[in-house]
């Protein structure tokens, strides 16, 4: 059912992204005299922030999904009984 043009789409996208990465100029945003400890602490804080954001979103979505499943299971069981 899958046509040959749709199966080559991911490889074409990888090629375009790879070409863009090769053609793009390199950027060094951190000056040579910037303290390494400050940069390391910033990176750790950024990682911690990302972990907290994604954990909160995942747990919140999981709780809402479980709540909705319980409600739909309750509606289905009540319709069978009633």
C-alpha positions, 0 to 999 in steps of 0.5 A: 500500500505504501508507494515508493515515493513515500518510502524515500521521503525520510531519506530525502529529509535526512539528506536535506538536514545533513546538507544544511548542517554541512553548509551552515557556518560554525558558531562559537558563542562562548568567549574564550575567557568565560568561566567553565564552572559557570557554563557547566552550572548553567548546562546542569540547570538547563537540563534540570529545568527540561527534566522538570518540564517534561516530567510535569507534562508527562505526569499531568497528561498521564493523570488526565488520560487515566481519569478519562479512561476511568470515566469512559469505562464507567459510562460503558459499564453503566450502559451495559447494566442499565 
